[in-house]
């Protein structure tokens, strides 16, 4: 049993000091608590200081996911999909594909929350960067479905994961603001 300077039994240890029976100290926002109980010990983490409304976050995620499916699969032509991954002549198909993404996300944002118009520009820049990198890897290493390259589906998966992480980050930003 450990006693505090005032004689009380210490119930928990924090990174900022000891909290005992006799004294009550308000928890600081980034304080971690290690509690000792009869069953053992427990480490508690503080609640996040910045909150994001869950409904808004889910709403934006649904909208941006639908946008992504429409722009990346429904509206992407073979010319765009194959052309952007070529060694030469890739620029126009890549620009057209990312332009479709820009147009669709801008339309969604202007319909829902026009003050976030600039998010369409951010999405465009990130999308063209990710697809450019994927295209250069595909063309220089011959990662195509036609030649049954073992990295083809991995590269597609990484590309899609990066796009969805982008949508998640943009959704967090818009939901929080």
Buried (B, 14 or more C-beta within 10 A) or exposed (E): EEEBEEEBEBBBBBEEEBBBEEEEEEBEEEBBBEBBEEEEEEEEEEEEEEEBEEEBBEBBBEBBBEBBEBBBEEBBEEEBEEBBBBEEEBEEBBBBBBBBBBBBBBEBBEEEBEEBEEBBEBBBEBBBEBBBBBBEBBBEEEBBEEEEBEBBEEBBEBBBEBBBEBBBEBBBBBBEE
